[in-house]
Amino acid sequence: MDTIIDSPKKCFDKTNAYIAGFIFLFTLIIYRLTVAPPLSYWDCGEFIACSYILGIPHPPGSPLFILIGRIFSILPVAADICFRVNILSIISSAAAVVFGYLSVVRIIRFWFDENDTDTWSRFIPYIGGVVGSLFMAFAATYWANAVEAEVYGLALM
């Protein structure tokens, strides 16, 4: 009888979860250490101001970012409101990197036989996922948008 618990493909993978958690914490710490100054001089200021007053940014707008940004702007985690809204981009970008890792691992696992007990075939999905997600996390454009109040991190998540 083939149940969910008996199938190795469908059971919970603790190693995968630990690696995903490590990647989240690692990128979150790096993004926090390299967060943009309180206010950047392009759309970030507009998004921060609109998040604080629940205003409407330039068309087409980004209502989900503004609503979640409002929640972050009232959290008592820092004195600077700009930094509070920047935290939204930091957390959502780090979460998007984790989703990238999990996607790469899942795609690579389709290439291997589930009954293969070779050590390399078990670790190659993890290695590929880590490399792919870290390339994503520290690409120049992604990193620049991850540490300031922009909608791209939340959109990717």
N, CA, C and O atoms as a GROMACS GRO file, in nm:
protein
  628
    1MET      N    1   0.084  -0.118   0.000
    1MET     CA    2   0.000   0.000   0.000
    1MET      C    3   0.089   0.124   0.000
    1MET      O    4   0.172   0.143   0.089
    2ASP      N    5   0.070   0.208  -0.100
    2ASP     CA    6   0.154   0.326  -0.116
    2ASP      C    7   0.085   0.445  -0.051
    2ASP      O    8  -0.011   0.499  -0.105
    3THR      N    9   0.135   0.485   0.062
    3THR     CA   10   0.080   0.602   0.131
    3THR      C   11   0.179   0.716   0.123
    3THR      O   12   0.290   0.701   0.072
    4ILE      N   13   0.137   0.828   0.172
    4ILE     CA   14   0.223   0.946   0.167
    4ILE      C   15   0.347   0.926   0.253
    4ILE      O   16   0.455   0.973   0.216
    5ILE      N   17   0.335   0.859   0.364
    5ILE     CA   18   0.448   0.838   0.454
    5ILE      C   19   0.548   0.740   0.394
    5ILE      O   20   0.669   0.756   0.415
    6ASP      N   21   0.501   0.640   0.318
    6ASP     CA   22   0.590   0.540   0.262
    6ASP      C   23   0.672   0.593   0.144
    6ASP      O   24   0.782   0.545   0.117
    7SER      N   25   0.620   0.690   0.074
    7SER     CA   26   0.687   0.741  -0.044
    7SER      C   27   0.797   0.840  -0.005
    7SER      O   28   0.769   0.939   0.063
    8PRO      N   29   0.923   0.816  -0.047
    8PRO     CA   30   1.031   0.908  -0.011
    8PRO      C   31   1.017   1.044  -0.077
    8PRO      O   32   1.069   1.143  -0.025
    9LYS      N   33   0.949   1.053  -0.190
    9LYS     CA   34   0.934   1.180  -0.259
    9LYS      C   35   0.837   1.273  -0.187
    9LYS      O   36   0.849   1.395  -0.198
   10LYS      N   37   0.742   1.217  -0.113
   10LYS     CA   38   0.636   1.298  -0.055
   10LYS      C   39   0.650   1.321   0.094
   10LYS      O   40   0.570   1.394   0.153
   11CYS      N   41   0.750   1.262   0.157
   11CYS     CA   42   0.767   1.283   0.300
   11CYS      C   43   0.846   1.412   0.325
   11CYS      O   44   0.913   1.463   0.235
   12PHE      N   45   0.837   1.462   0.444
   12PHE     CA   46   0.904   1.588   0.480
   12PHE      C   47   1.054   1.568   0.484
   12PHE      O   48   1.104   1.475   0.548
   13ASP      N   49   1.127   1.654   0.417
   13ASP     CA   50   1.272   1.646   0.408
   13ASP      C   51   1.333   1.748   0.504
   13ASP      O   52   1.333   1.868   0.476
   14LYS      N   53   1.384   1.699   0.616
   14LYS     CA   54   1.441   1.789   0.717
   14LYS      C   55   1.566   1.860   0.667
   14LYS      O   56   1.587   1.977   0.698
   15THR      N   57   1.647   1.790   0.591
   15THR     CA   58   1.769   1.852   0.538
   15THR      C   59   1.734   1.970   0.449
   15THR      O   60   1.796   2.077   0.457
   16ASN      N   61   1.636   1.951   0.364
   16ASN     CA   62   1.592   2.058   0.275
   16ASN      C   63   1.538   2.176   0.356
   16ASN      O   64   1.564   2.291   0.322
   17ALA      N   65   1.463   2.149   0.461
   17ALA     CA   66   1.408   2.256   0.545
   17ALA      C   67   1.519   2.331   0.619
   17ALA      O   68   1.514   2.453   0.630
   18TYR      N   69   1.618   2.260   0.668
   18TYR     CA   70   1.729   2.325   0.739
   18TYR      C   71   1.809   2.413   0.644
   18TYR      O   72   1.848   2.524   0.680
   19ILE      N   73   1.834   2.364   0.524
   19ILE     CA   74   1.909   2.443   0.426
   19ILE      C   75   1.828   2.566   0.386
   19ILE      O   76   1.884   2.675   0.374
   20ALA      N   77   1.698   2.550   0.365
   20ALA     CA   78   1.612   2.664   0.330
   20ALA      C   79   1.611   2.767   0.442
   20ALA      O   80   1.617   2.888   0.416
   21GLY      N   81   1.604   2.721   0.567
   21GLY     CA   82   1.608   2.813   0.681
   21GLY      C   83   1.741   2.886   0.690
   21GLY      O   84   1.745   3.006   0.719
   22PHE      N   85   1.850   2.814   0.665
   22PHE     CA   86   1.982   2.877   0.666
   22PHE      C   87   1.993   2.982   0.557
   22PHE      O   88   2.045   3.091   0.582
   23ILE      N   89   1.945   2.951   0.438
   23ILE     CA   90   1.951   3.047   0.328
   23ILE      C   91   1.869   3.171   0.360
   23ILE      O   92   1.911   3.283   0.332
   24PHE      N   93   1.751   3.151   0.420
   24PHE     CA   94   1.669   3.266   0.459
   24PHE      C   95   1.742   3.354   0.560
   24PHE      O   96   1.750   3.476   0.542
   25LEU      N   97   1.795   3.294   0.665
   25LEU     CA   98   1.865   3.372   0.767
   25LEU      C   99   1.991   3.439   0.713
   25LEU      O  100   2.019   3.554   0.745
   26PHE      N  101   2.066   3.367   0.630
   26PHE     CA  102   2.188   3.422   0.573
   26PHE      C  103   2.159   3.544   0.487
   26PHE      O  104   2.221   3.649   0.504
   27THR      N  105   2.063   3.532   0.395
   27THR     CA  106   2.032   3.645   0.308
   27THR      C  107   1.965   3.758   0.387
   27THR      O  108   1.988   3.876   0.358
   28LEU      N  109   1.884   3.724   0.486
   28LEU     CA  110   1.821   3.827   0.568
   28LEU      C  111   1.927   3.909   0.643
   28LEU      O  112   1.917   4.031   0.651
   29ILE      N  113   2.026   3.842   0.698
   29ILE     CA  114   2.133   3.912   0.770
   29ILE      C  115   2.215   3.999   0.676
   29ILE      O  116   2.246   4.114   0.708
   30ILE      N  117   2.251   3.946   0.560
   30ILE     CA  118   2.330   4.024   0.464
   30ILE      C  119   2.251   4.144   0.415
   30ILE      O  120   2.305   4.255   0.406
   31TYR      N  121   2.123   4.124   0.383
   31TYR     CA  122   2.041   4.237   0.338
   31TYR      C  123   2.024   4.341   0.449
   31TYR      O  124   2.024   4.461   0.422
   32ARG      N  125   2.011   4.296   0.573
   32ARG     CA  126   1.997   4.389   0.685
   32ARG      C  127   2.125   4.470   0.706
   32ARG      O  128   2.120   4.589   0.736
   33LEU      N  129   2.239   4.406   0.688
   33LEU     CA  130   2.366   4.477   0.705
   33LEU      C  131   2.391   4.577   0.592
   33LEU      O  132   2.464   4.674   0.610
   34THR      N  133   2.330   4.553   0.477
   34THR     CA  134   2.354   4.640   0.362
   34THR      C  135   2.230   4.720   0.324
   34THR      O  136   2.217   4.764   0.210
   35VAL      N  137   2.138   4.738   0.418
   35VAL     CA  138   2.014   4.809   0.388
   35VAL      C  139   2.045   4.952   0.343
   35VAL      O  140   2.144   5.013   0.386
   36ALA      N  141   1.960   5.004   0.256
   36ALA     CA  142   1.980   5.138   0.201
   36ALA      C  143   1.968   5.242   0.312
   36ALA      O  144   1.905   5.218   0.415
   37PRO      N  145   2.029   5.358   0.290
   37PRO     CA  146   2.010   5.465   0.388
   37PRO      C  147   1.861   5.495   0.401
   37PRO      O  148   1.780   5.449   0.321
   38PRO      N  149   1.824   5.571   0.500
   38PRO     CA  150   1.682   5.590   0.528
   38PRO      C  151   1.596   5.624   0.406
   38PRO      O  152   1.483   5.577   0.396
   39LEU      N  153   1.648   5.702   0.316
   39LEU     CA  154   1.565   5.741   0.203
   39LEU      C  155   1.649   5.747   0.076
   39LEU      O  156   1.746   5.823   0.069
   40SER      N  157   1.612   5.668  -0.023
   40SER     CA  158   1.677   5.675  -0.154
   40SER      C  159   1.604   5.781  -0.237
   40SER      O  160   1.491   5.819  -0.205
   41TYR      N  161   1.667   5.827  -0.342
   41TYR     CA  162   1.614   5.941  -0.415
   41TYR      C  163   1.542   5.903  -0.544
   41TYR      O  164   1.560   5.971  -0.645
   42TRP      N  165   1.465   5.799  -0.544
   42TRP     CA  166   1.381   5.767  -0.660
   42TRP      C  167   1.248   5.718  -0.608
   42TRP      O  168   1.196   5.778  -0.513
   43ASP      N  169   1.192   5.615  -0.662
   43ASP     CA  170   1.057   5.572  -0.625
   43ASP      C  171   1.046   5.530  -0.479
   43ASP      O  172   0.935   5.524  -0.424
   44CYS      N  173   1.156   5.500  -0.416
   44CYS     CA  174   1.152   5.451  -0.277
   44CYS      C  175   1.087   5.552  -0.184
   44CYS      O  176   1.007   5.514  -0.099
   45GLY      N  177   1.120   5.678  -0.199
   45GLY     CA  178   1.061   5.781  -0.114
   45GLY      C  179   0.911   5.790  -0.132
   45GLY      O  180   0.836   5.810  -0.037
   46GLU      N  181   0.868   5.776  -0.256
   46GLU     CA  182   0.725   5.780  -0.285
   46GLU      C  183   0.654   5.661  -0.222
   46GLU      O  184   0.546   5.676  -0.164
   47PHE      N  185   0.712   5.543  -0.233
   47PHE     CA  186   0.652   5.424  -0.174
   47PHE      C  187   0.647   5.433  -0.022
   47PHE      O  188   0.550   5.390   0.040
   48ILE      N  189   0.752   5.488   0.038
   48ILE     CA  190   0.754   5.502   0.184
   48ILE      C  191   0.648   5.602   0.229
   48ILE      O  192   0.574   5.575   0.324
   49ALA      N  193   0.641   5.716   0.162
   49ALA     CA  194   0.541   5.817   0.200
   49ALA      C  195   0.400   5.765   0.180
   49ALA      O  196   0.314   5.785   0.266
   50CYS      N  197   0.376   5.699   0.069
   50CYS     CA  198   0.241   5.645   0.044
   50CYS      C  199   0.207   5.532   0.140
   50CYS      O  200   0.090   5.516   0.177
   51SER      N  201   0.306   5.455   0.181
   51SER     CA  202   0.280   5.350   0.281
   51SER      C  203   0.242   5.412   0.414
   51SER      O  204   0.156   5.360   0.485
   52TYR      N  205   0.306   5.520   0.448
   52TYR     CA  206   0.281   5.583   0.578
   52TYR      C  207   0.142   5.649   0.584
   52TYR      O  208   0.074   5.642   0.686
   53ILE      N  209   0.100   5.712   0.473
   53ILE     CA  210  -0.028   5.783   0.473
   53ILE      C  211  -0.138   5.706   0.401
   53ILE      O  212  -0.250   5.755   0.389
   54LEU      N  213  -0.107   5.584   0.354
   54LEU     CA  214  -0.199   5.505   0.272
   54LEU      C  215  -0.242   5.582   0.149
   54LEU      O  216  -0.360   5.586   0.114
   55GLY      N  217  -0.144   5.643   0.083
   55GLY     CA  218  -0.171   5.720  -0.038
   55GLY      C  219  -0.163   5.633  -0.161
   55GLY      O  220  -0.151   5.511  -0.153
   56ILE      N  221  -0.170   5.698  -0.277
   56ILE     CA  222  -0.164   5.627  -0.405
   56ILE      C  223  -0.036   5.668  -0.477
   56ILE      O  224  -0.020   5.785  -0.511
   57PRO      N  225   0.056   5.572  -0.500
   57PRO     CA  226   0.178   5.606  -0.573
   57PRO      C  227   0.150   5.620  -0.722
   57PRO      O  228   0.037   5.603  -0.767
   58HIS      N  229   0.254   5.652  -0.797
   58HIS     CA  230   0.240   5.672  -0.940
   58HIS      C  231   0.175   5.550  -1.007
   58HIS      O  232   0.189   5.438  -0.959
   59PRO      N  233   0.105   5.574  -1.119
   59PRO     CA  234   0.035   5.463  -1.186
   59PRO      C  235   0.132   5.355  -1.227
   59PRO      O  236   0.246   5.389  -1.261
   60PRO      N  237   0.097   5.232  -1.228
   60PRO     CA  238  -0.034   5.177  -1.194
   60PRO      C  239  -0.055   5.159  -1.045
   60PRO      O  240  -0.156   5.103  -1.004
   61GLY      N  241   0.039   5.204  -0.966
   61GLY     CA  242   0.024   5.187  -0.822
   61GLY      C  243   0.063   5.047  -0.781
   61GLY      O  244   0.088   4.960  -0.865
   62SER      N  245   0.069   5.026  -0.655
   62SER     CA  246   0.100   4.893  -0.603
   62SER      C  247   0.030   4.880  -0.469
   62SER      O  248   0.091   4.894  -0.363
   63PRO      N  249  -0.100   4.852  -0.475
   63PRO     CA  250  -0.179   4.855  -0.352
   63PRO      C  251  -0.138   4.752  -0.248
   63PRO      O  252  -0.144   4.781  -0.128
   64LEU      N  253  -0.095   4.634  -0.288
   64LEU     CA  254  -0.053   4.534  -0.190
   64LEU      C  255   0.072   4.580  -0.116
   64LEU      O  256   0.080   4.567   0.006
   65PHE      N  257   0.168   4.635  -0.188
   65PHE     CA  258   0.289   4.686  -0.124
   65PHE      C  259   0.255   4.800  -0.028
   65PHE      O  260   0.311   4.808   0.081
   66ILE      N  261   0.166   4.888  -0.068
   66ILE     CA  262   0.128   5.002   0.017
   66ILE      C  263   0.058   4.953   0.144
   66ILE      O  264   0.087   5.003   0.253
   67LEU      N  265  -0.032   4.858   0.132
   67LEU     CA  266  -0.104   4.808   0.250
   67LEU      C  267  -0.010   4.735   0.346
   67LEU      O  268  -0.016   4.756   0.467
   68ILE      N  269   0.075   4.649   0.293
   68ILE     CA  270   0.170   4.579   0.380
   68ILE      C  271   0.275   4.677   0.432
   68ILE      O  272   0.320   4.666   0.546
   69GLY      N  273   0.314   4.774   0.350
   69GLY     CA  274   0.406   4.878   0.394
   69GLY      C  275   0.349   4.960   0.508
   69GLY      O  276   0.423   5.003   0.597
   70ARG      N  277   0.218   4.983   0.507
   70ARG     CA  278   0.155   5.055   0.618
   70ARG      C  279   0.168   4.976   0.748
   70ARG      O  280   0.194   5.033   0.854
   71ILE      N  281   0.150   4.845   0.740
   71ILE     CA  282   0.166   4.761   0.859
   71ILE      C  283   0.309   4.771   0.911
   71ILE      O  284   0.331   4.786   1.032
   72PHE      N  285   0.406   4.765   0.821
   72PHE     CA  286   0.546   4.775   0.862
   72PHE      C  287   0.579   4.915   0.914
   72PHE      O  288   0.665   4.930   1.002
   73SER      N  289   0.513   5.018   0.862
   73SER     CA  290   0.544   5.153   0.906
   73SER      C  291   0.493   5.181   1.048
   73SER      O  292   0.541   5.274   1.112
   74ILE      N  293   0.399   5.103   1.097
   74ILE     CA  294   0.350   5.125   1.234
   74ILE      C  295   0.412   5.027   1.334
   74ILE      O  296   0.384   5.036   1.454
   75LEU      N  297   0.495   4.935   1.286
   75LEU     CA  298   0.564   4.845   1.379
   75LEU      C  299   0.671   4.922   1.457
   75LEU      O  300   0.744   5.002   1.398
   76PRO      N  301   0.681   4.900   1.586
   76PRO     CA  302   0.780   4.975   1.665
   76PRO      C  303   0.917   4.907   1.667
   76PRO      O  304   0.969   4.875   1.774
   77VAL      N  305   0.976   4.885   1.549
   77VAL     CA  306   1.106   4.817   1.544
   77VAL      C  307   1.222   4.914   1.526
   77VAL      O  308   1.337   4.878   1.550
   78ALA      N  309   1.194   5.037   1.485
   78ALA     CA  310   1.298   5.137   1.466
   78ALA      C  311   1.235   5.275   1.475
   78ALA      O  312   1.113   5.290   1.460
   79ALA      N  313   1.316   5.374   1.500
   79ALA     CA  314   1.263   5.511   1.510
   79ALA      C  315   1.234   5.569   1.372
   79ALA      O  316   1.146   5.655   1.358
   80ASP      N  317   1.305   5.525   1.272
   80ASP     CA  318   1.293   5.579   1.137
   80ASP      C  319   1.186   5.503   1.058
   80ASP      O  320   1.195   5.381   1.045
   81ILE      N  321   1.088   5.574   1.007
   81ILE     CA  322   0.981   5.511   0.931
   81ILE      C  323   1.034   5.456   0.800
   81ILE      O  324   0.988   5.352   0.753
   82CYS      N  325   1.129   5.524   0.740
   82CYS     CA  326   1.188   5.475   0.614
   82CYS      C  327   1.253   5.338   0.635
   82CYS      O  328   1.238   5.249   0.551
   83PHE      N  329   1.323   5.322   0.744
   83PHE     CA  330   1.386   5.193   0.773
   83PHE      C  331   1.281   5.085   0.794
   83PHE      O  332   1.300   4.971   0.753
   84ARG      N  333   1.170   5.120   0.857
   84ARG     CA  334   1.064   5.022   0.882
   84ARG      C  335   1.007   4.968   0.751
   84ARG      O  336   0.984   4.848   0.739
   85VAL      N  337   0.986   5.055   0.655
   85VAL     CA  338   0.932   5.010   0.526
   85VAL      C  339   1.038   4.936   0.447
   85VAL      O  340   1.006   4.845   0.370
   86ASN      N  341   1.165   4.973   0.464
   86ASN     CA  342   1.274   4.899   0.399
   86ASN      C  343   1.280   4.756   0.449
   86ASN      O  344   1.319   4.666   0.375
   87ILE      N  345   1.241   4.733   0.573
   87ILE     CA  346   1.240   4.598   0.629
   87ILE      C  347   1.145   4.507   0.550
   87ILE      O  348   1.171   4.388   0.535
   88LEU      N  349   1.035   4.563   0.500
   88LEU     CA  350   0.942   4.486   0.418
   88LEU      C  351   1.013   4.428   0.296
   88LEU      O  352   0.996   4.310   0.264
   89SER      N  353   1.092   4.510   0.228
   89SER     CA  354   1.166   4.461   0.111
   89SER      C  355   1.271   4.359   0.150
   89SER      O  356   1.293   4.262   0.077
   90ILE      N  357   1.337   4.379   0.263
   90ILE     CA  358   1.440   4.286   0.307
   90ILE      C  359   1.379   4.148   0.333
   90ILE      O  360   1.431   4.047   0.285
   91ILE      N  361   1.271   4.144   0.408
   91ILE     CA  362   1.209   4.015   0.443
   91ILE      C  363   1.150   3.947   0.321
   91ILE      O  364   1.168   3.827   0.302
   92SER      N  365   1.078   4.023   0.238
   92SER     CA  366   1.016   3.960   0.121
   92SER      C  367   1.120   3.915   0.019
   92SER      O  368   1.099   3.813  -0.048
   93SER      N  369   1.231   3.986   0.006
   93SER     CA  370   1.336   3.942  -0.087
   93SER      C  371   1.406   3.818  -0.036
   93SER      O  372   1.437   3.728  -0.115
   94ALA      N  373   1.431   3.810   0.094
   94ALA     CA  374   1.492   3.689   0.151
   94ALA      C  375   1.398   3.570   0.136
   94ALA      O  376   1.443   3.458   0.110
   95ALA      N  377   1.268   3.592   0.153
   95ALA     CA  378   1.172   3.484   0.134
   95ALA      C  379   1.166   3.440  -0.013
   95ALA      O  380   1.151   3.321  -0.042
   96ALA      N  381   1.178   3.535  -0.106
   96ALA     CA  382   1.180   3.500  -0.248
   96ALA      C  383   1.303   3.416  -0.282
   96ALA      O  384   1.295   3.328  -0.367
   97VAL      N  385   1.415   3.443  -0.217
   97VAL     CA  386   1.535   3.362  -0.238
   97VAL      C  387   1.511   3.219  -0.190
   97VAL      O  388   1.555   3.124  -0.255
   98VAL      N  389   1.442   3.203  -0.079
   98VAL     CA  390   1.410   3.069  -0.029
   98VAL      C  391   1.318   2.997  -0.127
   98VAL      O  392   1.338   2.878  -0.154
   99PHE      N  393   1.219   3.066  -0.180
   99PHE     CA  394   1.131   3.003  -0.279
   99PHE      C  395   1.210   2.964  -0.405
   99PHE      O  396   1.181   2.862  -0.467
  100GLY      N  397   1.308   3.046  -0.442
  100GLY     CA  398   1.395   3.010  -0.553
  100GLY      C  399   1.475   2.884  -0.524
  100GLY      O  400   1.488   2.797  -0.610
  101TYR      N  401   1.528   2.874  -0.402
  101TYR     CA  402   1.601   2.754  -0.362
  101TYR      C  403   1.510   2.631  -0.369
  101TYR      O  404   1.549   2.529  -0.427
  102LEU      N  405   1.391   2.640  -0.312
  102LEU     CA  406   1.300   2.526  -0.310
  102LEU      C  407   1.257   2.485  -0.450
  102LEU      O  408   1.239   2.367  -0.479
  103SER      N  409   1.240   2.583  -0.538
  103SER     CA  410   1.202   2.552  -0.676
  103SER      C  411   1.314   2.480  -0.750
  103SER      O  412   1.288   2.382  -0.821
  104VAL      N  413   1.437   2.525  -0.733
  104VAL     CA  414   1.550   2.460  -0.800
  104VAL      C  415   1.568   2.318  -0.749
  104VAL      O  416   1.592   2.226  -0.828
  105VAL      N  417   1.557   2.298  -0.619
  105VAL     CA  418   1.570   2.163  -0.563
  105VAL      C  419   1.462   2.071  -0.620
  105VAL      O  420   1.490   1.957  -0.657
  106ARG      N  421   1.341   2.120  -0.627
  106ARG     CA  422   1.231   2.038  -0.679
  106ARG      C  423   1.251   2.003  -0.826
  106ARG      O  424   1.224   1.890  -0.869
  107ILE      N  425   1.299   2.099  -0.904
  107ILE     CA  426   1.321   2.073  -1.047
  107ILE      C  427   1.434   1.973  -1.066
  107ILE      O  428   1.423   1.882  -1.148
  108ILE      N  429   1.544   1.988  -0.992
  108ILE     CA  430   1.657   1.897  -1.008
  108ILE      C  431   1.621   1.756  -0.964
  108ILE      O  432   1.671   1.659  -1.021
  109ARG      N  433   1.536   1.742  -0.864
  109ARG     CA  434   1.497   1.608  -0.817
  109ARG      C  435   1.422   1.528  -0.922
  109ARG      O  436   1.425   1.405  -0.919
  110PHE      N  437   1.357   1.594  -1.015
  110PHE     CA  438   1.287   1.522  -1.122
  110PHE      C  439   1.384   1.450  -1.215
  110PHE      O  440   1.344   1.356  -1.284
  111TRP      N  441   1.510   1.491  -1.217
  111TRP     CA  442   1.608   1.430  -1.305
  111TRP      C  443   1.667   1.302  -1.248
  111TRP      O  444   1.731   1.226  -1.321
  112PHE      N  445   1.647   1.278  -1.120
  112PHE     CA  446   1.708   1.162  -1.056
  112PHE      C  447   1.602   1.059  -1.021
  112PHE      O  448   1.486   1.093  -0.995
  113ASP      N  449   1.643   0.933  -1.020
  113ASP     CA  450   1.555   0.823  -0.982
  113ASP      C  451   1.538   0.826  -0.831
  113ASP      O  452   1.636   0.840  -0.758
  114GLU      N  453   1.415   0.811  -0.782
  114GLU     CA  454   1.391   0.819  -0.639
  114GLU      C  455   1.450   0.702  -0.562
  114GLU      O  456   1.467   0.712  -0.440
  115ASN      N  457   1.480   0.592  -0.628
  115ASN     CA  458   1.538   0.475  -0.561
  115ASN      C  459   1.690   0.476  -0.563
  115ASN      O  460   1.754   0.386  -0.508
  116ASP      N  461   1.749   0.577  -0.624
  116ASP     CA  462   1.894   0.586  -0.633
  116ASP      C  463   1.951   0.624  -0.496
  116ASP      O  464   1.913   0.726  -0.438
  117THR      N  465   2.041   0.542  -0.445
  117THR     CA  466   2.098   0.567  -0.312
  117THR      C  467   2.239   0.625  -0.321
  117THR      O  468   2.308   0.636  -0.219
  118ASP      N  469   2.282   0.661  -0.439
  118ASP     CA  470   2.413   0.722  -0.456
  118ASP      C  471   2.420   0.854  -0.379
  118ASP      O  472   2.325   0.932  -0.382
  119THR      N  473   2.531   0.878  -0.312
  119THR     CA  474   2.545   0.997  -0.228
  119THR      C  475   2.534   1.124  -0.310
  119THR      O  476   2.467   1.220  -0.270
  120TRP      N  477   2.598   1.126  -0.426
  120TRP     CA  478   2.596   1.247  -0.508
  120TRP      C  479   2.457   1.278  -0.559
  120TRP      O  480   2.418   1.394  -0.565
  121SER      N  481   2.383   1.178  -0.596
  121SER     CA  482   2.248   1.204  -0.649
  121SER      C  483   2.154   1.254  -0.540
  121SER      O  484   2.051   1.314  -0.571
  122ARG      N  485   2.188   1.231  -0.414
  122ARG     CA  486   2.107   1.286  -0.304
  122ARG      C  487   2.144   1.430  -0.274
  122ARG      O  488   2.058   1.509  -0.236
  123PHE      N  489   2.272   1.466  -0.291
  123PHE     CA  490   2.317   1.600  -0.254
  123PHE      C  491   2.319   1.699  -0.369
  123PHE      O  492   2.324   1.820  -0.345
  124ILE      N  493   2.317   1.652  -0.491
  124ILE     CA  494   2.321   1.743  -0.606
  124ILE      C  495   2.202   1.840  -0.608
  124ILE      O  496   2.223   1.958  -0.637
  125PRO      N  497   2.079   1.797  -0.577
  125PRO     CA  498   1.970   1.897  -0.573
  125PRO      C  499   1.993   2.006  -0.469
  125PRO      O  500   1.963   2.122  -0.494
  126TYR      N  501   2.046   1.969  -0.354
  126TYR     CA  502   2.073   2.070  -0.250
  126TYR      C  503   2.182   2.167  -0.295
  126TYR      O  504   2.168   2.288  -0.278
  127ILE      N  505   2.288   2.113  -0.351
  127ILE     CA  506   2.399   2.198  -0.397
  127ILE      C  507   2.352   2.291  -0.508
  127ILE      O  508   2.383   2.410  -0.507
  128GLY      N  509   2.277   2.236  -0.603
  128GLY     CA  510   2.225   2.320  -0.711
  128GLY      C  511   2.130   2.427  -0.661
  128GLY      O  512   2.132   2.541  -0.710
  129GLY      N  513   2.047   2.392  -0.563
  129GLY     CA  514   1.954   2.490  -0.507
  129GLY      C  515   2.026   2.600  -0.432
  129GLY      O  516   1.990   2.717  -0.444
  130VAL      N  517   2.128   2.565  -0.356
  130VAL     CA  518   2.204   2.665  -0.281
  130VAL      C  519   2.276   2.759  -0.378
  130VAL      O  520   2.270   2.881  -0.363
  131VAL      N  521   2.342   2.702  -0.476
  131VAL     CA  522   2.416   2.785  -0.573
  131VAL      C  523   2.320   2.876  -0.650
  131VAL      O  524   2.345   2.995  -0.666
  132GLY      N  525   2.209   2.819  -0.697
  132GLY     CA  526   2.113   2.899  -0.772
  132GLY      C  527   2.050   3.010  -0.689
  132GLY      O  528   2.035   3.123  -0.736
  133SER      N  529   2.014   2.978  -0.566
  133SER     CA  530   1.950   3.080  -0.483
  133SER      C  531   2.048   3.189  -0.441
  133SER      O  532   2.011   3.305  -0.431
  134LEU      N  533   2.173   3.152  -0.416
  134LEU     CA  534   2.271   3.255  -0.379
  134LEU      C  535   2.309   3.343  -0.498
  134LEU      O  536   2.336   3.462  -0.482
  135PHE      N  537   2.310   3.284  -0.618
  135PHE     CA  538   2.329   3.367  -0.738
  135PHE      C  539   2.214   3.465  -0.752
  135PHE      O  540   2.234   3.581  -0.788
  136MET      N  541   2.094   3.418  -0.724
  136MET     CA  542   1.978   3.507  -0.730
  136MET      C  543   1.988   3.616  -0.624
  136MET      O  544   1.966   3.734  -0.654
  137ALA      N  545   2.022   3.577  -0.502
  137ALA     CA  546   2.024   3.672  -0.391
  137ALA      C  547   2.128   3.782  -0.409
  137ALA      O  548   2.102   3.897  -0.373
  138PHE      N  549   2.242   3.749  -0.465
  138PHE     CA  550   2.351   3.846  -0.471
  138PHE      C  551   2.379   3.896  -0.612
  138PHE      O  552   2.486   3.951  -0.638
  139ALA      N  553   2.284   3.878  -0.702
  139ALA     CA  554   2.294   3.944  -0.832
  139ALA      C  555   2.278   4.094  -0.809
  139ALA      O  556   2.200   4.136  -0.722
  140ALA      N  557   2.350   4.174  -0.883
  140ALA     CA  558   2.357   4.318  -0.856
  140ALA      C  559   2.220   4.385  -0.856
  140ALA      O  560   2.188   4.461  -0.765
  141THR      N  561   2.140   4.358  -0.955
  141THR     CA  562   2.010   4.423  -0.965
  141THR      C  563   1.915   4.376  -0.856
  141THR      O  564   1.845   4.458  -0.796
  142TYR      N  565   1.914   4.246  -0.828
  142TYR     CA  566   1.824   4.194  -0.726
  142TYR      C  567   1.864   4.247  -0.588
  142TYR      O  568   1.779   4.287  -0.509
  143TRP      N  569   1.992   4.247  -0.560
  143TRP     CA  570   2.041   4.293  -0.429
  143TRP      C  571   2.008   4.442  -0.411
  143TRP      O  572   1.967   4.484  -0.302
  144ALA      N  573   2.027   4.521  -0.516
  144ALA     CA  574   1.999   4.665  -0.507
  144ALA      C  575   1.852   4.690  -0.476
  144ALA      O  576   1.820   4.782  -0.400
  145ASN      N  577   1.763   4.612  -0.533
  145ASN     CA  578   1.620   4.629  -0.507
  145ASN      C  579   1.575   4.564  -0.378
  145ASN      O  580   1.469   4.597  -0.326
  146ALA      N  581   1.655   4.470  -0.326
  146ALA     CA  582   1.617   4.400  -0.203
  146ALA      C  583   1.642   4.482  -0.079
  146ALA      O  584   1.581   4.455   0.025
  147VAL      N  585   1.728   4.581  -0.085
  147VAL     CA  586   1.765   4.655   0.034
  147VAL      C  587   1.704   4.795   0.039
  147VAL      O  588   1.748   4.879   0.118
  148GLU      N  589   1.606   4.822  -0.044
  148GLU     CA  590   1.537   4.950  -0.042
  148GLU      C  591   1.387   4.927  -0.061
  148GLU      O  592   1.346   4.818  -0.102
  149ALA      N  593   1.308   5.026  -0.034
  149ALA     CA  594   1.162   5.013  -0.040
  149ALA      C  595   1.116   5.012  -0.185
  149ALA      O  596   1.072   5.115  -0.238
  150GLU      N  597   1.127   4.899  -0.248
  150GLU     CA  598   1.079   4.880  -0.385
  150GLU      C  599   0.986   4.760  -0.388
  150GLU      O  600   0.987   4.677  -0.297
  151VAL      N  601   0.904   4.753  -0.491
  151VAL     CA  602   0.800   4.651  -0.498
  151VAL      C  603   0.852   4.518  -0.554
  151VAL      O  604   0.779   4.419  -0.552
  152TYR      N  605   0.972   4.514  -0.603
  152TYR     CA  606   1.021   4.394  -0.674
  152TYR      C  607   1.038   4.274  -0.582
  152TYR      O  608   1.005   4.162  -0.622
  153GLY      N  609   1.088   4.293  -0.463
  153GLY     CA  610   1.104   4.182  -0.371
  153GLY      C  611   0.972   4.118  -0.334
  153GLY      O  612   0.959   3.996  -0.333
  154LEU      N  613   0.874   4.201  -0.304
  154LEU     CA  614   0.741   4.150  -0.271
  154LEU      C  615   0.675   4.085  -0.392
  154LEU      O  616   0.605   3.985  -0.378
  155ALA      N  617   0.697   4.142  -0.510
  155ALA     CA  618   0.639   4.083  -0.631
  155ALA      C  619   0.700   3.948  -0.661
  155ALA      O  620   0.629   3.856  -0.703
  156LEU      N  621   0.831   3.932  -0.642
  156LEU     CA  622   0.894   3.802  -0.664
  156LEU      C  623   0.852   3.699  -0.560
  156LEU      O  624   0.838   3.581  -0.592
  157MET      N  625   0.831   3.744  -0.438
  157MET     CA  626   0.786   3.650  -0.336
  157MET      C  627   0.646   3.602  -0.370
  157MET      O  628   0.588   3.522  -0.296
   0.00000   0.00000   0.00000
